[in-house]
Amino acid sequence: MFALDFITSKQHRPGNGEMIMTSNATFHRPRTNSMGSVTSEASTAKSRSPHTEGHIKWLATLDCGSEVMCTKFSPDGTLFAVGLSNGMVKIFQSDGTLVYSLSDNDVLKTRLPCTSVQFIPFSISENEDKRHVLLAVYASGFVKFWHYPSSKCLQTISENPPKQCLCSSFSAMGDRLAVGGADPAINIYDTQTKELIRALEPSDSRDVMNGHRFRVFSVRYHPTDQHMIISGGWDDTVQFWDDRVKHAVRHIYGPHICGDAMDIDPVHNHVITGSWRRNNVLQIWDIDSGSKIKDVPQDALHKCMVSHAGEWLLGYRINKFIQVH
């Protein structure tokens, strides 16, 4: 299982030799050997050394102390949140400084993974407090809004009926929240009232594929379309939704999504998917037509990190290390 995240052109991009994030454990900075290639103090075996091609450069391997379940950049790219298998959420500055650790009694009691983190979108005109709110969803079924400078949980939503929460996404304006998980339904919440607006789900007919049939592992609001949602899961489909309508409006067949492994390029109106399989793991699709544009070549170690159309893309597998390119 792995996940994908874009660092858009408006966000902070690391310079040569600069790292994006670290942990409260060990930070390993790359160094150049006599042959001019990048090496790492963290590399214990050649077979585990990062491999890149083209314009992607490996910056650092980060030991987070517990298995990494999810990651997300802040809207301005200056912070990076990491959700861990023990339920903790850690937030780092782009210079590698650990600045916040988030947990409460619910997290410490259940010790279940944090499966998705999202910084709430904001605009310059909005209240200053809204700029410092992080959403975290958990396998325990909790959906929590954190004021991360104070490490306080502002509000908790409990999925009803209870289910594992596996993915989440804010609308572009931040007024709606989509949460998916262990059943085919995607719940849409009002972020102001925290009330459920509606559940997006398939019809009862088995002859129409207008929603998911199994777990939903990834959900994304379109960055510019206020009502478009895409989602993926075990049923080998990417579903397209209008959040004002109960059933999906169309779908793509092919990607086998087993993690938060989708993202949208708003400049070219493309979606990239990461599938849990041996071949054709990373694929790029045209959102308007639903047609596949290309299969992204894998490197020798099957890492899941690419740069497409000038955008940085971060991928990671579930372990306690994050490799940053």
C-alpha positions as a printed Julia matrix, in Angstrom:
325×3 Matrix{Float64}:
   0.0    0.0     0.0
   1.31   3.43   -0.88
   0.13   6.98   -1.33
   0.75   9.95   -3.59
   0.9   13.69   -3.02
   1.71  16.59   -5.31
   3.83  19.56   -4.28
   2.35  22.19   -6.54
   4.28  25.05   -8.07
   2.82  27.43   -5.48
   4.26  25.42   -2.63
   7.77  25.41   -1.28
  10.24  23.43   -3.37
  13.44  22.24   -1.75
  16.74  23.42   -3.04
  19.8   21.3    -3.68
  20.73  19.43   -0.52
  17.72  20.77    1.41
  15.38  18.38    3.12
  11.61  18.62    3.31
  10.95  16.79    6.57
  12.47  14.75    9.34
  11.43  13.18   12.62
  12.33  13.18   16.27
  14.52  10.16   15.58
  17.31  10.07   13.02
  17.8   12.48   10.11
  20.06  11.32    7.31
  21.28  13.97    4.88
  22.53  12.82    1.45
  26.19  13.32    0.62
  28.25  13.1    -2.54
  31.01  10.54   -2.92
  34.2   10.85   -4.96
  32.39   9.74   -8.11
  29.82  12.52   -7.76
  26.85  10.26   -6.91
  24.54  10.76   -3.96
  24.96   8.43   -1.01
  23.26   8.26    2.39
  24.33   7.44    5.9
  20.97   5.7     6.26
  21.72   3.15    3.57
  22.53  -0.18    5.17
  22.39  -2.21    1.99
  22.8   -1.38   -1.65
  19.5   -3.03   -2.48
  17.66  -0.52   -0.27
  19.36   2.56   -1.65
  16.99   5.0    -3.4
  17.07   5.07   -7.17
  15.99   8.02   -9.31
  16.15   9.03  -12.94
  15.67  12.26  -14.84
  15.24  15.48  -12.85
  14.24  13.87   -9.55
  16.83  14.06   -6.78
  16.8   12.09   -3.57
  17.1   14.44   -0.58
  16.69  12.42    2.58
  15.42   9.25    4.24
  13.4   10.03    7.35
  12.87   7.69   10.27
   9.5    8.54   11.85
   9.7    5.91   14.57
   6.44   4.22   13.61
   4.91   3.06   10.36
   3.86   5.95    8.11
   0.23   5.74    7.03
  -0.34   9.12    5.36
   1.31  12.44    4.55
   0.22  15.91    3.45
   1.79  19.28    2.7
   0.23  22.48    4.01
  -1.3   24.78    1.35
   1.79  27.01    1.34
   4.22  24.08    1.45
   5.99  25.2     4.63
   4.68  22.35    6.81
   4.32  18.64    6.35
   2.01  16.38    8.39
   2.6   12.66    8.89
   0.01  10.23   10.28
   1.42   7.13   11.98
   0.22   3.61   12.69
   0.08   4.28   16.43
  -2.4    7.14   15.87
   0.07   9.95   16.41
   0.27  12.87   13.99
   3.58  14.7    13.61
   4.03  18.02   11.85
   7.4   19.19   10.55
   8.74  22.4     9.11
  10.35  22.27    5.7
  13.78  22.62    7.34
  13.23  19.31    9.14
  12.23  20.61   12.57
   9.55  18.65   14.38
   7.16  21.33   15.61
   3.95  19.58   16.72
   2.8   16.15   17.93
  -0.94  15.58   18.09
  -2.77  13.04   20.25
  -5.51  12.93   22.86
  -7.26  10.38   25.07
  -9.15   8.86   22.13
  -5.91   8.28   20.23
  -4.01   6.95   23.25
  -6.87   4.64   24.19
  -7.49   3.07   20.79
  -3.89   3.17   19.43
  -5.34   2.66   15.92
  -3.71   4.2    12.84
  -4.2    7.73   11.6
  -5.15   6.99    8.0
  -5.51  10.47    6.45
  -4.42  14.04    7.24
  -5.52  17.26    5.53
  -4.73  20.91    6.18
  -7.98  22.84    5.92
  -7.94  25.17    2.88
  -7.9   28.88    3.62
  -7.81  32.25    1.91
  -6.05  35.45    2.97
  -9.35  37.01    4.06
 -10.28  34.24    6.46
  -9.87  34.14   10.21
  -6.3   33.52   11.35
  -7.33  30.53   13.47
  -8.62  28.69   10.4
  -5.14  28.74    8.93
  -3.89  26.46   11.67
  -6.42  23.63   11.56
  -5.53  20.07   10.55
  -8.01  17.31    9.89
  -7.04  13.76   10.88
  -9.13  10.63   10.36
  -8.52   7.33   12.08
  -9.17   3.61   11.66
 -11.11   3.89   14.91
 -13.83   5.87   13.08
 -12.9    9.24   14.58
 -12.66  12.38   12.46
 -10.77  15.06   14.37
 -10.13  18.75   13.78
  -6.87  19.84   15.4
  -5.64  23.34   16.2
  -2.05  22.27   15.77
  -0.22  25.3    17.28
  -1.87  24.48   20.6
  -2.03  20.69   19.97
  -5.71  20.8    20.94
  -8.53  18.82   19.35
 -11.26  21.33   18.49
 -13.96  18.83   17.59
 -14.47  15.12   16.97
 -16.93  13.47   14.59
 -17.7    9.8    15.09
 -18.8    8.01   11.92
 -22.35   6.68   12.3
 -22.69   3.79   11.87
 -19.14   3.19   13.11
 -16.63   2.22   10.43
 -12.93   2.47    9.69
 -12.09   5.84    8.14
  -9.43   5.48    5.46
  -9.37   8.69    3.4
 -10.58  12.29    3.34
 -10.6   15.45    1.24
 -11.73  19.06    1.6
 -13.53  20.93   -1.14
 -11.56  23.78   -2.7
 -13.29  26.35   -0.49
 -12.98  24.17    2.6
 -16.72  24.24    3.3
 -17.28  20.52    2.7
 -15.42  17.4     3.75
 -15.53  13.97    2.1
 -14.66  10.88    4.18
 -14.38   7.34    2.82
 -13.59   4.06    4.47
 -14.49   0.45    5.1
 -17.81   0.48    3.24
 -18.76   1.75   -0.24
 -20.28   5.03    1.01
 -18.5    8.42    1.0
 -19.86  10.78    3.65
 -20.03  14.52    2.94
 -19.88  16.84    5.96
 -20.41  20.56    6.43
 -17.13  21.77    7.95
 -18.8   24.6     9.85
 -21.59  22.64   11.53
 -19.83  19.22   11.32
 -23.2   17.8    10.26
 -23.59  15.06    7.66
 -24.92  16.52    4.4
 -25.35  13.26    2.48
 -23.81   9.89    1.78
 -22.57   9.18   -1.74
 -23.19   5.53   -2.52
 -24.13   3.13   -5.33
 -27.68   2.28   -6.29
 -29.13  -1.12   -5.41
 -28.95  -2.27   -9.02
 -26.12  -4.67   -9.81
 -26.44  -3.81  -13.5
 -25.24  -0.24  -13.06
 -21.75   0.7   -11.79
 -22.64   4.06  -10.26
 -20.62   3.8    -7.07
 -18.17   1.58   -5.23
 -18.89  -2.01   -4.26
 -16.1   -2.41   -1.72
 -13.86  -0.28    0.5
 -12.91   3.26   -0.52
  -9.2    3.92   -0.01
  -8.78   7.29   -1.73
 -11.0   10.32   -2.27
 -10.21  13.72   -3.8
 -12.2   16.89   -4.34
 -11.21  18.6    -7.58
  -9.06  21.68   -6.83
 -11.14  23.99   -9.07
 -14.51  22.25   -9.5
 -16.43  22.87   -6.26
 -18.59  19.77   -6.54
 -16.48  17.14   -8.36
 -15.1   14.25   -6.33
 -13.06  11.27   -7.52
 -12.59   8.12   -5.47
 -10.93   4.73   -5.79
 -10.85   1.41   -4.01
 -10.79  -2.37   -4.22
 -13.36  -2.67   -7.03
 -10.86  -1.6    -9.74
 -12.72   1.62  -10.54
 -12.21   5.34  -10.16
 -15.62   6.87   -9.56
 -16.57  10.44  -10.5
 -19.14  12.12   -8.28
 -21.12  15.34   -8.07
 -21.46  15.88   -4.32
 -25.02  17.14   -4.83
 -26.07  13.76   -6.27
 -26.27  10.46   -4.39
 -24.86   8.19   -7.1
 -21.65   8.44   -9.18
 -22.03  10.05  -12.59
 -19.34   7.99  -14.4
 -16.28   5.85  -13.75
 -12.92   4.63  -15.07
 -12.18   0.93  -14.94
  -8.67  -0.32  -14.23
  -6.84   1.12  -11.18
  -6.74  -1.17   -8.14
  -6.49   1.39   -5.33
  -5.4    0.08   -1.92
  -4.14   3.3    -0.34
  -4.46   7.05   -0.63
  -2.99   6.72   -4.11
  -4.71   9.3    -6.3
  -4.13  12.97   -6.96
  -5.31  15.61   -9.41
  -3.2   17.9   -11.59
  -5.49  20.95  -11.96
  -3.3   22.59  -14.61
  -3.72  19.79  -17.15
  -6.9   18.35  -15.6
  -5.29  14.96  -15.17
  -5.6   12.38  -12.41
  -2.75  10.08  -11.43
  -3.51   6.72   -9.84
  -1.3    4.24   -8.02
  -2.4    0.6    -8.11
  -1.42  -2.28   -5.85
  -0.03  -4.65   -8.48
   3.22  -5.65  -10.12
   2.86  -3.84  -13.46
   1.33  -0.54  -14.63
   1.36   0.78  -11.1
   1.31   4.51  -11.86
  -1.09   5.74  -14.54
  -2.19   9.17  -15.73
  -5.75   9.74  -16.94
  -7.61  12.59  -18.62
 -10.45  13.69  -16.34
 -12.76  15.02  -19.08
 -12.64  11.99  -21.35
 -11.69   9.31  -18.82
  -9.07   7.98  -21.24
  -5.65   6.79  -20.11
  -2.81   9.09  -21.16
   0.14   6.93  -20.15
   1.63   4.34  -17.84
   4.42   5.92  -15.82
   7.62   3.82  -16.02
   8.76   2.25  -12.76
  12.34   2.3   -11.59
  14.33  -0.8   -10.76
  13.22  -0.84   -7.12
   9.54  -0.14   -7.9
   9.55   3.07   -5.94
   6.51   5.2    -6.56
   7.9    8.67   -7.11
   7.62  10.65  -10.31
   7.75  14.21  -11.56
   5.1   15.05  -14.12
   4.45  18.3   -15.96
   6.68  20.27  -13.61
   4.91  19.03  -10.48
   6.64  17.12   -7.7
   4.97  13.91   -6.66
   5.72  12.08   -3.44
   4.96   8.41   -2.92
   5.7    6.09   -0.04
   5.12   2.55    1.03
   4.02   1.68    4.53
   7.1    1.54    6.71
   8.65   3.96    9.14
  10.89   5.55    6.53
   9.9    8.26    4.07
  12.1    8.88    1.06
  11.86  12.44   -0.21
  12.65  13.39   -3.81
